[in-house]
Amino acid sequence: MSKHFSNTGSKLLSADLILTALKEAFVKLNPAVMVRNPVMFTVEVGTVIMIALCIILAVSPDESQGGLFYNLLITIILFLTILFANFAESIAEARGKAQAESLRKTRQDTPANLILKDGSISKIMSSELKKGDVILISEGEIIPSDGEIIKGIATIDESAITGESAPVIREAGGDRSGVTGGTKVLSDRIKVLISIEKGESFLDKMIMLVEGASRQKTPNEIALSILLSGFTIMFLIVTVTLEPFGRYSETPIALASLIALFVCLIPTTIGGLLSAIGIAGMDRALKANVIAKSGKAVETAGDIDTLLLDKTGTITIGNRKATKFYALNGFDEKVFTNYCALSSMSDETPEGKSIIELAGKTQPEIYKTRTEDLKIFKFTAQTRMSGVDMKDGTQVRKGAFDVISKLISDNGEPVPDTMVSIVKNIAEDGGTPLAVAVNGKAAGVIQLEDIIKTGIQERFKRLRKMGVKTVMVTGDNPLTAKFIANAAGVDDYIAEAKPEDKMNYIIKEQQSGKLVAMMGDGTNDAPALAQADVGVSMNSGTQAAKDAGNMVDLDNDPTKLIEVVEIGKQLLITRGAVTTFSIANDVAKYFAIVPALFVLSIPGLQLLNIMNLSSPQSAILSAVIFNALIIPMLIPLALKGVAYKPVGAEKLLARNIFIYGLGGIIVPFIAIKLIDIILTLLGVI
Amino acid sequence: MNTEILSPVLIIVVTFIIAVPLGKYIAKVFKGEKTFLDFFAPLENFIFRIAGTDPQKEMDWKENIKALLTINFLWFLWAIVILAFQNLLFMNPDNIIAMEPTQAFNTAVSFMTNTNLQHYSGETGASYLIQLIVFCFLQFVSAGTGIAAAALVFKALSNRSGSNLGNFYNLMLKSCTRILLPLAVIVALILIFNGTPVTFQGAEQVITLQGDTVSVARGPVAPMVAIKQLGTNGGGFFGPNSAHPFENPNYITNFTELASILIIPVAMIFALGYYLNRRKFSVMILSVMLLGFICLAASSIYFEMNGNPEIEKLGISQPLGNMEGKEVRFGPSLSALWGIATTSTSNGSVNSMHDSSTPISNLMQMLGMQLNAFFGGVGVGFINMFVFIILAVFISGLMVGRTPELFGKKIEAKEIKIAIIVALIHPLIILSGTALASHIWAASADPAVSLKWLNNPSFHGFSEMLYEFTSSGANNGSGMEGLSDNTPFWNIAAGIVMLVGRFIPIIGPVAIAGFISAKKFTPESAGSLKPDSVIFGVVLFSVILILGALLFFPGLALGPVSEYFSIMK
């Protein structure tokens, strides 16, 4: 992950950010803003009541309310509780914005050459560009906005976005025609069609997701908010009814103590951190260089049942490589290797290059071959073979076995059994055989093989433990596909895949109720990307693909989906864990506050004071102070997220219940006692 | 082993052994499969024909709830009219006078809602006609309503898709004829053979050994006792309920009646396992229920057997334990077990005076009603548990990083909203009722004279008020009885609490079930949490404890807990 903004990552908790967040925390005190968070809003209402009470007490002292000093302390702590919660949200926002800013910096206002209708060129600023404009970008210029190349080919430095220093090639017409604003053209000239309105770029959308105010709550977050509101109402009932209970028991309860009990019982910890957790989740996605179009998409990623992955680039490194030459029919091994290399001389495909590379290992002189002496026979869809005609008239042809064997038979030559068996063996071992004929005579076979990425088996094992089924999509024949699928450890494969096969597979999975994710870049991937529940398009992909998916991966890294799934899960786990912790805390708070409320008139209840807190007022203060302090203490957890381990649902639940449930019961007992000791030592109460 | 300990264990074991085949049978009844009681079919069809309903009509959750509410409203009208005019009607050999309107309201609501809070005494407040066509009848159909509501949820959970939850009328009637009636016949026969009377003659004049003439109340007791125990009703024929020697003559009847309290609530969970073909799931639920039940029962038995510290302070030895308010033929252990069984199942019958239990027993009895899910009432026990399951699924779903799901159906905002409303209605009605009573008491100048509710103010009086609202809210119906509750305030307040406490917790979960039924099904994967796992049971148990205990803790602290600390050795 080193390439992902490691430079900005270290600065994410700088003094600057904290200062901005502090300022924001006060701004967010506005009730109109607070009301978005019902739990914390009730705390604000409680604080306002306490401020009013303090003013009344300052004017006409009333000892039954516990003295002005005690009331002031409670008021201040309640106020701090709200401030801490607001701070948690602001710091998450500030971090997210800083992350987004560093991306946005790459797209500062740059000049653009707008091509007018009459063909003339007009210089304007990138901020004036509209969707549908066509611009010309030359060597050394910054691409002013996201768009699609409609003419030309260029090498582009995308390091500003992806952090990857190697330049990439983008060209019109193919599946790699997308360009991103802020990247730089290193060579050549391209015409680009601007594909977005200003303010609508994916980045702008992402920035909205890390801003609390404009952020849309995700479905699970909405459900959790409802649950938390329910808890708040429940504890409101508990506290309000306690007042007449107290009067019946001839123990009037001070208003400050009732409000303190209420604030301690309602889930302020999760209420205060909920928004920060959501923002931090989006921020983590952004840090992984994934731009999500909605928070829902990231959350859905955590629920994915089936993952469609392209073989090339995901499971295997790049493309197939030549790994062995088999000379046949009396051809000398060395001569055969030479023929193979020559036939690939002008072959720009990765396979072709790899043949020369392999040949070059034993015959370095190959590289010195003069290509002008050769007549290149190009691969076409009709002939389905490529090769070379040499000066001496020798014709070398290579291609798929069925094509070459037809050529040989048409030439009246026999297809040797050894060739058939070698071809069969290669295919069975997951390789791709290329048959070679020289002057219409069987000459040998080139073995091409896929190199499976190291460590990919572990990633698939991890996915399987998460409950995600992986499906490999490949254009290979079923035999090869099966071999690679087994070697890599994917659960299923689609061989000889046509674009519509992906679509059909997704629909089939969805019909059985599964959620499907896929990654794609081409225009013909667009329908499938749109159909999938989570569609990640590559940034280098076509605009159609980017529009169809709900996430864009800036790194163009096909294994990114695995990270996105984990980010989605982490988001839910963090919310669940902090909720559990928050509610579990109530046990200790009860044992602090309930005896404190009644112990003066019901001495027997002193036995419930199991923490042996020094005085009723100190007990209540300690509980409220703990309740306030736990929010900033958990901010790092909220921002980082609870670690996700794919160990199966039951084990994961047991682990989290143990840490956050049991821990949530024990921690406050210790902390409240400690705060009580400190308060007593300081002589506050 | 000590027989005081052995008896409770034996009762629970026997109950579970009978509950397994019974559960299997109940599942068959719900599914409409063939059973050996199919000879009831003509009778059932006759009733359907008269009522003009089609028992095979498929209904969604809304139609079923509409049916449930309609028929319950009719029963309410039926009950209140007859109660208010019982003096004008026949079968009233002891010339019992008509009920006062608020008491009639309270009683009608009480029996319709399966609560059977009795603000009257059976032998002096209700004629034989009332006992049979109102009380006995409602004890059958209100139990049938609960069982049928649970069957709707069963169906919803078994549906892969679609909104058909079955037919409430069909399920309700079959619950009565196929489940409650045969069991009631068996239990009634056992009671009759052990001396419980069945007669339509009025009270008998008897000359005692001391030569006094006393009037001994009697009547058609056995059938009413059978259904009151089986249907988690609890409304006794006589005021003292199953402490009365005619309702509960001996050890055998006590054993039978205690087992009858638990049998259907336990069997319903086994039925769930057979119905859904998820036996492990029902074992998980039963384990949670049994664990909670044992915690409550063990505490209560321990404290009852240890006697009353105040009496000990007087220097009186209590070899049998706390015998105040208990029947000598049952003793403290079986009385304590009954106290917990009757409160945690929403039954409400008693075989001892709960007002005289030790404070910790009162605490456990109230917790049993406040949690209301450790077995719970017939049908509604599972329904309450279902709400807790939904909440537990949600919390634990988040913690494993998947959108929470139950049996492949996602649990989302709409379901959580209903579940939390149902969960908070329970403390709302109990606590606000008690708060209102506390306020009236605290605000009145001389409550002991002007209000006269409480004979023991202080903590015990608070417990009595909290108990009364808890019992009404949980549709339990038992009382601590120290409270003079036959006043317009208590009749109306408890009546409202019973209505809300009955129907919201039925409508809500059935609605959730309806939503879940119609949702898209997602097959389970390695990442999804299995709701039959041990760890899910732990979460479920914690959710019940936290929702229950945390909400009622301050109230309980001021009542039984304070009382306990004040009389401790």
Interface residues (C-beta under 8 A of the other chain):
Chain A: P219 N220 I222 A223 L224 I226 L227 S229 G230 F231 I233 M234 F235 I237 V238 V240 T241 L242 E243 P244 F245 G246 R247 Y248 S249 L265 E299 G302 D303 D305 R464 K465 M466 G467 V468 K469 S512 G513 K514 L515 G568 K569 Q570 L571 L572 I573 R575 G576 A577 T579 T580 I583 A584 D586 V587 Y590 V594 P595 L597 F598 I602 G604 L605 L607 L608 Y644 P646 G648 A649 E650 L652 L653 A654 N656 I657 Y660 G661
Chain B: L391 F394 I395 S396 G397 L398 M399 V400 G401 R402 T403 P404 G408 I411 E412 A413 I416 K417 I420 I421 A423 L424 P427 L428 L431 S432 T434 A435 L436 S438 H439 W441 A442 A443 F459 F462 K520 F521 T522 P523 S525 A526 G527 S528 L529 K530 S533 V534 I535 F536 V538 V539 S542 I546 L547 L550 L551 F553 P554 G555 A557 L558 V561 S562 Y564 F565 S566 M568
